[in-house]
Amino acid sequence: MSQNYSSYQSESGDATHIYTSVLVDGSGTCNPTPDCPCGSATHTPKAYNKLSSAGGWGSGSPQCVSCYLSYQNNQSIAATAGTDYVFQATGEVVCSIFGVYFFLQFPGVHVSIANTKEETTTPGLNTWCPSTPICANTTNPRCKVSSIYEGSNQPCHAAHWCEFIATSSSGTAPYSCYLLNCPDAIDTTPGLCTPQ
């Protein structure tokens, strides 16, 4: 009996929520022997998705060893910008005869929503808008961008409020940032940004 299983974890969000997902999928092969009667076995996918205090283990339907299986455990929480929430993820496949057959535990990650106000640095451009943070409370925002896509042939606005999902292995810098949205801002007054 051999395996071809995988597990994946991901984070996303919006202005007020964080979403996490853990996926397990794949299949095995079965060559029954007296020591391994895999022809009568089933494999069950399981995924652990713990986001702060939400979630935990979830389980999919048992399948034959050679059948393709897939199970996804999704969680979400209401989140406050700048607050770190711990995301823990594990994927496994359990054999009805031998127990845990595939296991992959991901390193824990701290996930947060981060906001940064950005000012367009070169007025009069279209489409791509060079920008720099304008923060009233910090010179070192958690996340930032160097340019913003306004839309094909659309004139650059003076400023934008950018929303990010930020991840860190420790809950401190450095953060990896994933841009969610950059809606237009009405003025270039410095705003309250999420600090490092």
LOKESE-847936 format. One record per residue: residue number from 1; residue in three letters; x, y, z of N, C-alpha, C in turn. Coordinates in steps of 0.2 Angstrom, whole numbers. Example, Ala and Ser with C-alpha at 12.3 -4.5 7.8 and 13.67 -1.06 7.14 Angstrom:
LOKESE-847936
[drennu 1 ala [66 -28 39] [62 -22 39] [66 -16 39]]
[drennu 2 ser [64 -11 35] [68 -5 36] [64 0 39]]
//
This chain:
LOKESE-847936
[drennu 1 met [4 -6 0] [0 0 0] [4 6 0]]
[drennu 2 ser [3 11 -4] [7 17 -5] [2 23 -5]]
[drennu 3 gln [5 29 -4] [0 35 -3] [3 40 -8]]
[drennu 4 asn [-2 44 -9] [-1 50 -13] [-6 56 -11]]
[drennu 5 tyr [-5 58 -4] [-9 63 -1] [-5 69 0]]
[drennu 6 ser [-9 75 0] [-6 81 2] [-11 85 6]]
[drennu 7 ser [-8 90 9] [-12 95 14] [-10 102 13]]
[drennu 8 tyr [-14 106 13] [-13 113 12] [-17 118 17]]
[drennu 9 gln [-14 123 18] [-17 128 23] [-17 135 20]]
[drennu 10 ser [-22 139 21] [-22 146 18] [-25 151 23]]
[drennu 11 glu [-24 157 22] [-27 163 26] [-29 168 21]]
[drennu 12 ser [-35 171 23] [-38 177 19] [-42 181 24]]
[drennu 13 gly [-45 186 21] [-49 190 26] [-52 196 22]]
[drennu 14 asp [-55 200 26] [-58 207 23] [-57 212 29]]
[drennu 15 ala [-61 217 29] [-60 223 34] [-61 221 41]]
[drennu 16 thr [-65 216 42] [-68 214 49] [-67 207 50]]
[drennu 17 his [-65 202 46] [-65 195 47] [-58 192 44]]
[drennu 18 ile [-56 187 48] [-51 182 45] [-54 176 44]]
[drennu 19 tyr [-52 173 38] [-54 166 36] [-48 162 35]]
[drennu 20 thr [-48 155 37] [-43 151 37] [-46 144 34]]
[drennu 21 ser [-42 140 30] [-44 134 27] [-38 129 28]]
[drennu 22 val [-40 123 29] [-35 117 29] [-38 112 24]]
[drennu 23 leu [-35 110 19] [-37 105 14] [-33 98 15]]
[drennu 24 val [-36 93 14] [-33 86 13] [-35 83 7]]
[drennu 25 asp [-31 80 3] [-34 77 -3] [-29 72 -5]]
[drennu 26 gly [-31 68 -10] [-26 63 -13] [-29 56 -13]]
[drennu 27 ser [-25 51 -14] [-28 44 -15] [-22 39 -13]]
[drennu 28 gly [-23 33 -12] [-18 28 -11] [-18 22 -16]]
[drennu 29 thr [-14 18 -16] [-14 12 -20] [-14 6 -15]]
[drennu 30 cys [-17 0 -17] [-18 -6 -13] [-16 -12 -17]]
[drennu 31 asn [-11 -16 -14] [-9 -22 -16] [-10 -27 -10]]
[drennu 32 pro [-16 -30 -9] [-17 -34 -3] [-12 -39 -2]]
[drennu 33 thr [-10 -40 4] [-6 -46 7] [-9 -48 13]]
[drennu 34 pro [-6 -54 16] [-9 -57 22] [-7 -52 28]]
[drennu 35 asp [-2 -48 27] [0 -43 33] [-4 -37 32]]
[drennu 36 cys [-6 -35 25] [-9 -29 24] [-16 -30 20]]
[drennu 37 pro [-21 -32 23] [-27 -33 19] [-31 -27 17]]
[drennu 38 cys [-27 -23 13] [-30 -16 12] [-36 -16 7]]
[drennu 39 gly [-38 -22 4] [-44 -22 0] [-50 -21 4]]
[drennu 40 ser [-50 -22 11] [-56 -21 15] [-55 -15 19]]
[drennu 41 ala [-50 -11 18] [-49 -5 22] [-52 1 19]]
[drennu 42 thr [-53 6 23] [-55 13 21] [-51 18 24]]
[drennu 43 his [-50 24 20] [-46 29 22] [-51 35 23]]
[drennu 44 thr [-50 39 29] [-54 45 31] [-49 51 32]]
[drennu 45 pro [-51 56 28] [-47 62 28] [-49 66 34]]
[drennu 46 lys [-45 69 38] [-46 74 44] [-42 80 43]]
[drennu 47 ala [-45 85 45] [-41 92 45] [-42 96 52]]
[drennu 48 tyr [-37 98 55] [-37 102 61] [-36 109 59]]
[drennu 49 asn [-41 114 60] [-41 121 59] [-43 124 65]]
[drennu 50 lys [-38 127 69] [-39 131 75] [-37 138 74]]
[drennu 51 leu [-42 143 74] [-41 150 73] [-43 153 79]]
[drennu 52 ser [-38 155 83] [-39 158 90] [-43 153 94]]
[drennu 53 ser [-49 154 96] [-53 149 100] [-58 146 95]]
[drennu 54 ala [-58 147 89] [-63 144 84] [-60 138 81]]
[drennu 55 gly [-65 133 80] [-63 127 76] [-60 122 80]]
[drennu 56 gly [-56 117 76] [-53 111 79] [-53 106 73]]
[drennu 57 trp [-54 100 75] [-54 94 70] [-60 93 67]]
[drennu 58 gly [-60 92 60] [-66 90 56] [-64 84 52]]
[drennu 59 ser [-69 80 50] [-68 74 47] [-72 73 40]]
[drennu 60 gly [-69 70 35] [-73 69 29] [-76 62 29]]
[drennu 61 ser [-78 60 23] [-81 53 23] [-76 48 21]]
[drennu 62 pro [-76 42 24] [-72 36 23] [-72 34 15]]
[drennu 63 gln [-67 33 12] [-66 31 5] [-62 24 5]]
[drennu 64 cys [-63 21 -1] [-59 15 -2] [-51 17 -3]]
[drennu 65 val [-47 13 -2] [-40 15 -2] [-38 18 -8]]
[drennu 66 ser [-40 16 -14] [-38 18 -20] [-42 24 -23]]
[drennu 67 cys [-47 26 -19] [-52 31 -21] [-49 38 -19]]
[drennu 68 tyr [-51 43 -24] [-49 50 -22] [-53 52 -16]]
[drennu 69 leu [-50 55 -11] [-53 59 -6] [-51 66 -5]]
[drennu 70 ser [-56 70 -2] [-54 77 -1] [-59 79 4]]
[drennu 71 tyr [-56 83 9] [-59 86 14] [-56 93 16]]
[drennu 72 gln [-61 98 17] [-58 105 18] [-62 107 24]]
[drennu 73 asn [-58 110 29] [-60 113 35] [-59 120 35]]
[drennu 74 asn [-65 124 35] [-65 131 35] [-67 134 41]]
[drennu 75 gln [-63 140 43] [-65 143 49] [-65 151 48]]
[drennu 76 ser [-69 155 52] [-68 162 52] [-70 165 58]]
[drennu 77 ile [-67 171 60] [-68 175 66] [-69 182 64]]
[drennu 78 ala [-73 186 68] [-73 193 68] [-66 195 71]]
[drennu 79 ala [-63 200 67] [-56 202 69] [-55 209 70]]
[drennu 80 thr [-51 211 75] [-49 218 76] [-42 220 72]]
[drennu 81 ala [-42 225 68] [-36 226 65] [-30 227 70]]
[drennu 82 gly [-24 224 68] [-19 225 73] [-18 220 78]]
[drennu 83 thr [-23 216 79] [-23 210 84] [-21 204 81]]
[drennu 84 asp [-16 200 84] [-14 194 81] [-18 188 83]]
[drennu 85 tyr [-20 184 79] [-24 178 80] [-20 172 78]]
[drennu 86 val [-19 167 82] [-15 161 81] [-19 156 77]]
[drennu 87 phe [-16 154 71] [-19 149 67] [-15 143 67]]
[drennu 88 gln [-18 137 69] [-14 130 69] [-18 126 64]]
[drennu 89 ala [-14 122 60] [-16 118 55] [-13 111 54]]
[drennu 90 thr [-17 106 54] [-14 99 53] [-19 95 48]]
[drennu 91 gly [-16 91 43] [-20 87 39] [-17 80 40]]
[drennu 92 glu [-22 75 40] [-20 68 41] [-26 64 37]]
[drennu 93 val [-23 58 36] [-28 52 33] [-27 46 38]]
[drennu 94 val [-33 44 40] [-33 38 45] [-35 32 41]]
[drennu 95 cys [-31 27 42] [-33 20 39] [-37 16 44]]
[drennu 96 ser [-43 13 42] [-47 9 46] [-43 3 50]]
[drennu 97 ile [-38 1 46] [-34 -5 49] [-28 -3 53]]
[drennu 98 phe [-24 2 50] [-18 4 53] [-17 10 57]]
[drennu 99 gly [-23 14 57] [-23 21 60] [-20 26 56]]
[drennu 100 val [-17 31 59] [-15 37 55] [-10 35 50]]
[drennu 101 tyr [-11 36 44] [-7 34 38] [-4 40 35]]
[drennu 102 phe [-6 46 35] [-3 52 32] [-4 57 38]]
[drennu 103 phe [1 61 39] [1 66 44] [5 72 42]]
[drennu 104 leu [3 78 42] [6 84 41] [4 90 45]]
[drennu 105 gln [9 92 49] [7 97 54] [11 104 52]]
[drennu 106 phe [7 109 51] [10 115 49] [12 119 55]]
[drennu 107 pro [18 123 54] [20 128 59] [14 133 61]]
[drennu 108 gly [13 134 67] [8 139 69] [10 146 66]]
[drennu 109 val [5 150 65] [6 156 62] [1 161 65]]
[drennu 110 his [4 168 66] [0 173 69] [-3 177 63]]
[drennu 111 val [-10 178 63] [-13 181 57] [-16 187 60]]
[drennu 112 ser [-16 193 56] [-19 199 58] [-22 203 52]]
[drennu 113 ile [-26 207 53] [-28 212 48] [-24 219 49]]
[drennu 114 ala [-22 221 44] [-18 227 44] [-20 233 39]]
[drennu 115 asn [-21 239 42] [-23 244 38] [-17 250 37]]
[drennu 116 thr [-17 252 31] [-12 258 30] [-15 263 25]]
[drennu 117 lys [-14 269 27] [-16 274 22] [-10 276 17]]
[drennu 118 glu [-11 276 11] [-6 277 6] [-8 284 2]]
[drennu 119 glu [-2 288 1] [-3 294 -3] [0 293 -10]]
[drennu 120 thr [-3 295 -15] [0 294 -22] [5 299 -23]]
[drennu 121 thr [11 297 -25] [17 301 -25] [18 305 -31]]
[drennu 122 thr [15 303 -36] [16 306 -43] [9 307 -46]]
[drennu 123 pro [6 314 -45] [0 315 -47] [-1 315 -55]]
[drennu 124 gly [-7 314 -58] [-8 314 -65] [-7 308 -69]]
[drennu 125 leu [-5 302 -65] [-4 296 -68] [-10 292 -69]]
[drennu 126 asn [-10 287 -73] [-16 283 -74] [-14 275 -72]]
[drennu 127 thr [-19 271 -71] [-18 264 -70] [-14 262 -64]]
[drennu 128 trp [-7 263 -64] [-3 261 -58] [-1 267 -55]]
[drennu 129 cys [-2 268 -48] [-1 274 -45] [5 273 -39]]
[drennu 130 pro [11 276 -40] [16 275 -35] [13 278 -29]]
[drennu 131 ser [15 275 -23] [12 278 -17] [17 277 -11]]
[drennu 132 thr [16 280 -6] [20 279 0] [15 280 6]]
[drennu 133 pro [16 277 12] [12 277 18] [12 284 21]]
[drennu 134 ile [6 286 23] [5 292 27] [1 291 33]]
[drennu 135 cys [5 290 38] [2 287 45] [3 292 50]]
[drennu 136 ala [-2 294 54] [-2 299 59] [1 296 66]]
[drennu 137 asn [1 289 66] [3 286 73] [10 282 72]]
[drennu 138 thr [13 281 66] [19 277 66] [22 279 59]]
[drennu 139 thr [29 278 60] [33 278 54] [35 272 51]]
[drennu 140 asn [32 266 54] [34 259 52] [27 255 52]]
[drennu 141 pro [23 256 47] [17 252 47] [18 245 45]]
[drennu 142 arg [14 240 48] [15 233 47] [15 231 40]]
[drennu 143 cys [11 234 36] [11 232 29] [11 239 24]]
[drennu 144 lys [13 238 18] [13 244 14] [14 242 7]]
[drennu 145 val [13 246 2] [14 244 -5] [17 250 -8]]
[drennu 146 ser [21 249 -14] [25 254 -17] [21 257 -23]]
[drennu 147 ser [15 253 -25] [11 256 -31] [4 252 -30]]
[drennu 148 ile [-1 256 -33] [-8 253 -32] [-11 253 -39]]
[drennu 149 tyr [-14 248 -40] [-18 247 -47] [-25 251 -46]]
[drennu 150 glu [-26 256 -50] [-32 260 -50] [-37 257 -55]]
[drennu 151 gly [-35 254 -60] [-39 251 -65] [-37 254 -72]]
[drennu 152 ser [-38 250 -77] [-35 251 -83] [-37 258 -86]]
[drennu 153 asn [-32 263 -87] [-33 269 -89] [-37 274 -85]]
[drennu 154 gln [-37 272 -78] [-41 276 -73] [-36 281 -70]]
[drennu 155 pro [-38 287 -69] [-33 292 -66] [-32 290 -58]]
[drennu 156 cys [-26 291 -56] [-24 290 -49] [-28 294 -44]]
[drennu 157 his [-31 292 -39] [-33 296 -34] [-28 298 -29]]
[drennu 158 ala [-29 303 -25] [-24 306 -21] [-21 302 -16]]
[drennu 159 ala [-26 298 -13] [-24 293 -8] [-28 287 -8]]
[drennu 160 his [-26 282 -4] [-30 276 -3] [-29 273 4]]
[drennu 161 trp [-35 269 6] [-34 265 12] [-33 258 10]]
[drennu 162 cys [-28 255 12] [-26 249 10] [-27 244 15]]
[drennu 163 glu [-30 238 14] [-31 233 19] [-27 227 17]]
[drennu 164 phe [-24 224 22] [-20 218 21] [-22 212 26]]
[drennu 165 ile [-20 206 24] [-19 201 29] [-11 200 30]]
[drennu 166 ala [-9 200 37] [-2 200 38] [-1 193 42]]
[drennu 167 thr [4 190 41] [6 184 44] [13 184 47]]
[drennu 168 ser [14 181 53] [21 181 56] [21 174 60]]
[drennu 169 ser [27 171 60] [28 165 64] [28 166 71]]
[drennu 170 ser [30 173 73] [31 174 80] [26 179 83]]
[drennu 171 gly [22 183 79] [18 188 81] [21 195 82]]
[drennu 172 thr [28 195 79] [31 201 79] [34 201 72]]
[drennu 173 ala [37 207 70] [40 208 63] [46 203 62]]
[drennu 174 pro [47 201 56] [44 203 50] [38 200 49]]
[drennu 175 tyr [33 203 45] [27 201 43] [27 200 35]]
[drennu 176 ser [23 195 33] [22 194 26] [15 197 25]]
[drennu 177 cys [14 201 20] [8 205 19] [5 203 12]]
[drennu 178 tyr [-2 202 13] [-6 200 7] [-11 205 6]]
[drennu 179 leu [-11 209 0] [-15 215 -1] [-23 212 -2]]
[drennu 180 leu [-27 215 1] [-34 213 0] [-38 218 -4]]
[drennu 181 asn [-37 225 -2] [-41 230 -6] [-38 237 -4]]
[drennu 182 cys [-38 241 -9] [-36 248 -8] [-41 253 -10]]
[drennu 183 pro [-47 254 -7] [-52 259 -9] [-49 266 -8]]
[drennu 184 asp [-52 270 -12] [-50 277 -13] [-51 281 -6]]
[drennu 185 ala [-47 285 -4] [-48 290 1] [-49 297 -1]]
[drennu 186 ile [-53 300 3] [-55 307 1] [-50 312 1]]
[drennu 187 asp [-45 311 5] [-40 317 6] [-33 313 8]]
[drennu 188 thr [-28 318 9] [-21 315 10] [-19 317 18]]
[drennu 189 thr [-24 317 22] [-23 318 29] [-20 312 32]]
[drennu 190 pro [-15 312 35] [-12 305 38] [-17 302 42]]
[drennu 191 gly [-17 295 42] [-22 291 45] [-19 287 50]]
[drennu 192 leu [-23 283 54] [-21 278 59] [-19 272 56]]
[drennu 193 cys [-13 270 55] [-11 264 52] [-9 259 57]]
[drennu 194 thr [-9 252 55] [-8 247 60] [0 247 60]]
[drennu 195 pro [3 248 66] [10 248 67] [13 240 67]]
[drennu 196 gln [20 240 66] [23 234 66] [22 230 73]]
//
